[in-house]
Amino acid sequence: DSNFKRFVQVGRVVILKSGPYAGKIAVIAEIIDHNRAIIDGPSTSVPRQSFPYRHLTLTPLALTKLPRAASSGVIKKQLEKEATIEKWDKSAWAQKRAQVERRRKL
């Protein structure tokens, strides 16, 4: 039994750690190599782009049965079908991030 529970995989929901979209969530659409993946966040206004793993944080959420290199439309439909954004918003991790953000604005 492995200690690792979150793997880099197509459909994995990630948080962006850097860049203009830092703090937003996206989905891994395709794995390029050991350092980069194509991410897409059609529901969170993150454009489809190549992104290094070192600037991503893997979340426990993942889309099931998402085909490799799925288009933005397919990813958006799957996100809505599985209510992934709502699951993320209800998670303790997302609520903690929102609370930190609210306090930062005081």
Residue frames relative to the residue before (quaternion, step in Angstrom):
aa qw qx qy qz dx dy dz
D 1.0000 0.0000 0.0000 0.0000 0.00 0.00 0.00
S 0.3408 -0.7771 0.5034 0.1629 3.56 -0.63 1.17
N 0.4834 -0.6459 0.5093 0.2995 3.55 -1.21 0.56
F 0.6486 0.5281 -0.3139 0.4494 3.56 1.17 -0.52
K 0.1327 -0.8151 0.5627 0.0376 3.56 -0.81 1.04
R 0.7340 0.3522 -0.2075 0.5423 3.59 1.17 -0.54
F 0.0569 -0.8133 0.5788 -0.0136 3.54 -0.61 1.16
V 0.4991 -0.5827 0.5304 0.3606 3.55 -1.24 0.47
Q 0.2327 0.7624 -0.5649 0.2133 3.57 -0.47 1.20
V 0.5948 -0.5413 0.4432 0.3960 3.55 -1.23 0.47
G 0.7618 0.3246 -0.2653 0.4938 3.56 -0.80 1.06
R 0.5145 0.6423 -0.4246 0.3773 3.61 1.24 -0.21
V 0.3443 -0.7148 0.5717 0.2090 3.58 -0.92 0.92
V 0.0686 -0.8118 0.5797 -0.0172 3.56 -0.86 1.04
I 0.3170 -0.6860 0.6111 0.2355 3.54 -1.33 0.35
L 0.3667 -0.7192 0.5452 0.2259 3.58 -0.93 0.88
K 0.2938 -0.7924 0.5168 0.1367 3.57 -0.82 1.05
S 0.8137 0.1472 -0.0627 0.5588 3.60 1.11 -0.48
G 0.6567 0.5169 -0.3817 0.3947 3.52 -1.32 0.17
P 0.7387 -0.4342 0.2837 0.4304 3.57 -1.30 0.01
Y 0.7217 0.4051 -0.2406 0.5071 3.61 1.20 -0.41
A 0.2375 0.8018 -0.5162 0.1852 3.60 1.21 0.43
G 0.7767 0.3177 -0.2570 0.4794 3.55 -0.96 0.93
K 0.6247 0.5222 -0.3466 0.4657 3.60 1.23 -0.27
I 0.3872 -0.7071 0.5332 0.2565 3.55 -1.23 0.41
A 0.0512 -0.7678 0.6386 -0.0030 3.52 -1.25 0.65
V 0.3941 -0.6923 0.5541 0.2416 3.56 -1.36 0.05
I 0.4297 -0.6598 0.5414 0.2948 3.58 -1.05 0.74
A 0.2042 -0.8047 0.5513 0.0823 3.58 -0.62 1.19
E 0.7938 -0.0469 0.0745 0.6017 3.59 1.06 -0.75
I 0.3330 -0.7151 0.5786 0.2073 3.56 -1.09 0.74
I 0.2929 -0.7716 0.5419 0.1588 3.58 -0.73 1.08
D 0.7527 -0.2243 0.1873 0.5899 3.59 0.75 -1.09
H 0.7697 -0.3598 0.2496 0.4645 3.59 -1.21 -0.42
N 0.7383 0.4156 -0.2234 0.4819 3.59 1.22 -0.20
R 0.8150 0.2200 -0.0715 0.5313 3.60 1.09 -0.63
A 0.0777 -0.7597 0.6428 0.0603 3.52 -1.33 0.47
I 0.4187 -0.6349 0.5687 0.3133 3.54 -1.28 0.36
I 0.0919 -0.7948 0.5995 0.0210 3.55 -0.77 1.10
D 0.0630 -0.7801 0.6222 0.0182 3.53 -1.25 0.49
G 0.0253 -0.7997 0.5999 -0.0032 3.57 -0.94 0.88
P 0.0721 -0.8523 0.5162 0.0443 3.60 0.50 1.12
S 0.6989 0.4543 -0.2760 0.4786 3.62 1.10 -0.58
T 0.7453 0.3653 -0.2036 0.5192 3.60 1.22 -0.39
S 0.4957 -0.7048 0.3768 0.3398 3.58 1.31 0.43
V 0.4151 0.6410 -0.5191 0.3837 3.59 1.03 0.82
P 0.3489 -0.7617 0.4983 0.2232 3.63 -0.53 1.08
R 0.5996 -0.5494 0.4408 0.3800 3.55 -1.25 0.50
Q 0.2091 0.7828 -0.5533 0.1930 3.58 -0.73 1.06
S 0.5181 -0.5837 0.5165 0.3524 3.52 -1.34 0.29
F 0.0053 0.8121 -0.5807 0.0563 3.58 -0.85 0.95
P 0.4263 -0.7065 0.4939 0.2740 3.64 -0.89 0.84
Y 0.5822 -0.6057 0.4191 0.3443 3.59 -1.07 0.76
R 0.6340 0.5619 -0.3456 0.4036 3.59 1.01 -0.73
H 0.7032 0.4057 -0.2646 0.5205 3.60 1.25 -0.25
L 0.6153 0.5006 -0.3477 0.4998 3.58 1.28 0.40
T 0.1604 -0.7276 0.6509 0.1454 3.55 -1.24 0.50
L 0.3508 -0.7453 0.5308 0.1993 3.57 -0.73 1.08
T 0.2285 -0.7542 0.5997 0.1392 3.58 -1.01 0.83
P 0.6151 -0.5527 0.3935 0.4016 3.61 -1.20 0.23
L 0.6073 0.5795 -0.3523 0.4138 3.62 1.22 -0.34
A 0.0715 0.7755 -0.6258 0.0441 3.56 -1.10 0.71
L 0.4347 -0.6663 0.5377 0.2794 3.56 -1.12 0.70
T 0.3301 -0.7505 0.5381 0.1958 3.57 -0.90 0.88
K 0.8620 0.1295 -0.1101 0.4776 3.54 -1.17 0.70
L 0.3310 0.7126 -0.5429 0.2965 3.59 0.99 0.80
P 0.3809 -0.7354 0.5003 0.2525 3.63 -0.67 1.00
R 0.5882 -0.5654 0.4342 0.3817 3.57 -1.18 0.51
A 0.8414 0.1304 -0.1372 0.5062 3.57 -1.14 0.79
A 0.1967 0.7951 -0.5445 0.1805 3.59 1.03 0.78
S 0.4984 -0.6584 0.4773 0.3004 3.57 -1.07 0.75
S 0.6956 -0.4696 0.3429 0.4218 3.57 -1.30 0.28
G 0.6424 0.5386 -0.3192 0.4420 3.58 1.02 -0.82
V 0.6547 0.5029 -0.3057 0.4743 3.57 0.97 -0.88
I 0.6513 0.5105 -0.3139 0.4656 3.58 0.96 -0.88
K 0.6510 0.5210 -0.3160 0.4527 3.60 0.93 -0.88
K 0.6511 0.5098 -0.3135 0.4668 3.60 0.94 -0.87
Q 0.6644 0.5037 -0.2977 0.4650 3.58 0.96 -0.90
L 0.6242 0.5332 -0.3343 0.4629 3.61 1.03 -0.78
E 0.6820 0.4757 -0.2823 0.4784 3.58 0.96 -0.89
K 0.6452 0.5423 -0.3171 0.4349 3.57 0.98 -0.88
E 0.7626 0.3537 -0.1864 0.5085 3.58 0.93 -0.92
A 0.3535 -0.7614 0.4712 0.2709 3.62 1.33 0.00
T 0.1564 0.8421 -0.5004 0.1266 3.57 1.04 0.82
I 0.6392 0.5208 -0.3362 0.4552 3.60 0.95 -0.81
E 0.6483 0.5065 -0.3149 0.4734 3.60 1.01 -0.81
K 0.6249 0.5290 -0.3337 0.4671 3.60 1.02 -0.81
W 0.6500 0.5118 -0.3158 0.4646 3.57 0.98 -0.87
D 0.6714 0.5126 -0.3049 0.4399 3.60 0.88 -0.94
K 0.6859 0.4726 -0.2782 0.4783 3.60 1.13 -0.63
S 0.5469 0.6436 -0.3979 0.3582 3.60 1.18 -0.38
A 0.6021 -0.5723 0.4223 0.3628 3.56 -1.18 0.62
W 0.6130 0.5690 -0.3401 0.4299 3.58 1.04 -0.79
A 0.6914 0.4687 -0.2756 0.4757 3.59 0.86 -0.98
Q 0.6540 0.5121 -0.3195 0.4561 3.58 0.97 -0.81
K 0.6310 0.5230 -0.3240 0.4726 3.58 1.06 -0.76
R 0.6435 0.5128 -0.3176 0.4713 3.60 0.97 -0.85
A 0.6526 0.5116 -0.3108 0.4645 3.60 0.99 -0.84
Q 0.6489 0.5151 -0.3155 0.4627 3.58 1.00 -0.81
V 0.6332 0.5162 -0.3234 0.4775 3.59 0.98 -0.82
E 0.6531 0.5166 -0.3056 0.4618 3.58 0.99 -0.86
R 0.6425 0.5170 -0.3188 0.4672 3.60 0.99 -0.83
R 0.6724 0.4905 -0.3002 0.4660 3.59 0.93 -0.87
R 0.6120 0.5606 -0.3436 0.4395 3.56 1.08 -0.73
K 0.7040 0.4750 -0.2607 0.4591 3.59 1.09 -0.71
L 0.4900 0.6693 -0.4373 0.3474 3.62 1.22 -0.11
